[in-house]
Amino acid sequence: MRKSRHKTLLLASWAMTTVVASGCSSKKTKPAEADAKPTSEAVLPELQPKPNTPGLSEPVSGVCEQLPGDAKMLAHVDLQGVGGSPLWARNRARMAKEPDTRRTLEAMEACKIPFAGLKSLDLALAPQSHQTAIVVRGAGVGDPTNLSCIRTQLADMVGPEDFVLETRGESQVLVLKGDRPEDEMLGYLVDTNTLVLATKPWSASWAAGFGAPAQPGGGACAGDLGPALARANGTQPIWFAGTLPPNSLPELAPEPGADSGITSVAGALGLKNGLAIELQIGLSDASQAKSMTTLVQAQLDQLTGVAKQVGVPEGVLDSVALK
């Protein structure tokens, strides 16, 4: 089987992404505009921020403080919220028909890492330097016996060298191979219910020391992600924020070959009633907001016309809005 670092999400995200990707039954709101600088309207959660983390809600700062300070993208998944959502319930039968997903969930159950016991999944990326960091929290995810059981149960799916527990010093480390040397991830069993994984150099500079008290306002909260994180809706079960390099999303540029001016994105997924998507775009120049809104609205109108032709329910289309 082809090796891939995506297998690092074996304990949680495989099942979660199957639910989200296959269950997009409805969309509520899709804001697609944001000023370059956070405003009171852009800061969605009405929660008291922690000291030294101005503009960040409590749920967001509690996550970003523990992730690498040079991360360029960050995402959080409340797996308890996903597992308790109507979307998850509606898709259980569909998931049961997917052999790999069903086997993964059954293996997790047999190895005392049930999906229902998983709490959260945090992901940090620095794409240009090929760095990835993952924090998985939940019942049994950091127990070496349980991880060995997963390895045995899914041996034909993960490959003989893709998922290996090694003893290093007084600790056991989970080694996850990849297609390239830089894709290899090391997993640190912080405690019975916490597993931290990272590629180099984050595996040494960040993951190996995970578990020490986080500095308020530190980590990814204090890095380049700060303005985008201030716009992330931490009250939703899935939220994300990221900075983008120049010339990102060329399809949204005012003309071919021009810079779109998009510097960051922030968004969230709500699962209380189908799938609600919030997306905010940060611009280098706030004066671009009006023209960007016009451009995105035109693309939404075009997409809506195509969606009607392929039978997307009218109620779904009516619930998509640009603000």
Backbone hydrogen bonds, N-H to C=O, Kabsch-Sander energy under -0.5 kcal/mol:
donor,donor_aa,acceptor,acceptor_aa,energy
7,K,4,S,-1.7
8,T,5,R,-2.1
9,L,6,H,-1.7
10,L,7,K,-1.9
12,A,9,L,-1.6
13,S,9,L,-0.7
14,W,9,L,-1.3
16,M,12,A,-1.7
17,T,13,S,-3.5
18,T,14,W,-1.6
19,V,15,A,-1.6
20,V,16,M,-2.1
21,A,17,T,-3.0
22,S,18,T,-2.0
23,G,19,V,-1.2
25,S,23,G,-2.6
30,K,321,A,-1.4
34,A,281,I,-1.0
43,V,39,T,-1.4
44,L,42,A,-1.3
47,L,45,P,-1.1
53,T,50,K,-1.6
56,L,53,T,-1.9
61,S,57,S,-2.8
62,G,58,E,-2.2
63,V,59,P,-0.7
63,V,60,V,-0.9
64,C,60,V,-2.7
65,E,61,S,-1.9
66,Q,63,V,-1.5
67,L,64,C,-1.2
71,A,68,P,-1.6
72,K,125,L,-3.2
73,M,125,L,-1.9
74,L,241,A,-2.8
75,A,123,L,-2.6
76,H,239,W,-2.8
77,V,121,L,-2.5
78,D,237,P,-3.6
79,L,77,V,-1.2
79,L,119,K,-1.0
80,Q,119,K,-1.3
82,V,78,D,-2.2
83,G,79,L,-2.6
84,G,80,Q,-1.5
85,S,82,V,-1.4
87,L,271,L,-0.7
89,A,85,S,-1.9
90,R,86,P,-2.6
91,N,87,L,-1.1
91,N,88,W,-0.6
92,R,88,W,-0.6
92,R,89,A,-0.9
95,M,91,N,-2.7
96,A,92,R,-1.9
97,K,93,A,-0.6
97,K,94,R,-1.0
98,E,95,M,-1.8
102,R,98,E,-2.9
103,R,99,P,-2.6
104,T,100,D,-2.2
105,L,101,T,-2.5
106,E,102,R,-2.5
107,A,103,R,-2.6
108,M,104,T,-2.4
109,E,105,L,-2.0
110,A,106,E,-2.5
111,C,107,A,-2.0
112,K,109,E,-1.4
113,I,108,M,-3.3
117,G,114,P,-1.6
118,L,114,P,-0.5
118,L,115,F,-1.6
119,K,137,R,-2.9
120,S,137,R,-1.6
121,L,77,V,-2.1
122,D,135,V,-2.5
123,L,75,A,-2.8
124,A,133,A,-2.7
125,L,73,M,-2.5
126,A,131,Q,-2.3
129,S,126,A,-1.3
130,H,127,P,-1.4
131,Q,126,A,-1.8
133,A,124,A,-2.5
134,I,197,L,-2.9
135,V,122,D,-2.3
136,V,195,L,-3.0
137,R,120,S,-2.4
138,G,193,N,-2.2
139,A,117,G,-2.0
141,V,138,G,-1.6
142,G,192,T,-2.7
143,D,140,G,-1.4
143,D,192,T,-0.5
147,L,143,D,-2.2
148,S,144,P,-2.3
149,C,145,T,-1.8
150,I,146,N,-2.1
151,R,147,L,-2.2
152,T,148,S,-2.0
153,Q,149,C,-2.9
154,L,150,I,-2.3
155,A,152,T,-1.2
157,M,154,L,-1.2
158,V,154,L,-2.1
159,G,155,A,-1.3
162,D,159,G,-0.6
163,F,159,G,-0.5
164,V,175,V,-2.5
166,E,164,V,-0.6
166,E,173,V,-3.1
168,R,166,E,-0.6
168,R,171,S,-3.3
169,G,167,T,-0.5
171,S,168,R,-1.9
173,V,166,E,-3.5
174,L,187,G,-2.6
175,V,164,V,-3.7
175,V,173,V,-0.6
176,L,174,L,-0.6
176,L,185,M,-2.9
177,K,162,D,-0.9
177,K,175,V,-0.6
183,D,180,R,-1.9
184,E,181,P,-1.4
185,M,176,L,-2.7
186,L,198,A,-2.6
187,G,174,L,-3.5
188,Y,186,L,-0.5
188,Y,196,V,-3.5
189,L,172,Q,-0.8
189,L,187,G,-0.5
190,V,188,Y,-1.5
190,V,194,T,-0.8
191,D,194,T,-1.3
194,T,191,D,-1.7
195,L,136,V,-2.6
196,V,188,Y,-2.2
197,L,134,I,-2.8
198,A,186,L,-1.6
199,T,132,T,-2.1
200,K,184,E,-0.5
203,S,199,T,-1.7
204,A,201,P,-1.1
205,S,201,P,-2.6
206,W,202,W,-2.3
207,A,202,W,-2.6
208,A,203,S,-1.2
209,G,206,W,-0.8
210,F,207,A,-1.7
211,G,212,A,-0.5
212,A,209,G,-1.4
218,G,215,Q,-2.7
220,A,64,C,-2.0
220,A,67,L,-1.1
221,C,64,C,-0.6
221,C,218,G,-1.5
222,A,219,G,-1.2
223,G,220,A,-0.7
226,G,223,G,-1.7
229,L,225,L,-2.9
230,A,226,G,-1.8
231,R,228,A,-1.3
232,A,229,L,-1.2
234,G,232,A,-1.4
236,Q,233,N,-1.6
238,I,269,L,-1.2
239,W,76,H,-2.0
240,F,267,G,-2.5
241,A,74,L,-2.4
242,G,265,V,-2.5
243,T,72,K,-2.7
244,L,263,T,-3.0
248,S,245,P,-1.0
252,L,249,L,-2.1
253,A,250,P,-1.8
258,A,255,E,-2.2
263,T,282,G,-2.8
264,S,282,G,-1.3
265,V,242,G,-2.5
266,A,280,Q,-2.1
267,G,240,F,-2.3
268,A,278,E,-1.9
269,L,238,I,-3.0
270,G,276,A,-3.0
275,L,26,S,-1.5
276,A,270,G,-2.8
278,E,268,A,-2.7
279,L,31,P,-0.8
280,Q,266,A,-3.3
282,G,264,S,-2.9
283,L,34,A,-0.5
284,S,261,G,-2.5
288,Q,285,D,-2.3
289,A,286,A,-1.6
292,M,288,Q,-2.6
293,T,289,A,-2.5
294,T,290,K,-2.1
295,L,291,S,-2.2
296,V,292,M,-2.8
297,Q,293,T,-2.6
298,A,294,T,-1.9
299,Q,295,L,-1.8
300,L,296,V,-2.5
301,D,297,Q,-2.5
302,Q,298,A,-2.0
303,L,299,Q,-2.5
304,T,300,L,-2.7
305,G,301,D,-1.9
306,V,302,Q,-1.8
307,A,303,L,-2.8
308,K,304,T,-2.3
309,Q,305,G,-1.3
310,V,306,V,-1.4
311,G,308,K,-1.2
312,V,307,A,-2.5
316,V,313,P,-0.7
317,L,313,P,-1.6
318,D,314,E,-2.5
319,S,315,G,-0.8
319,S,316,V,-0.5
320,V,317,L,-1.2
321,A,319,S,-0.5
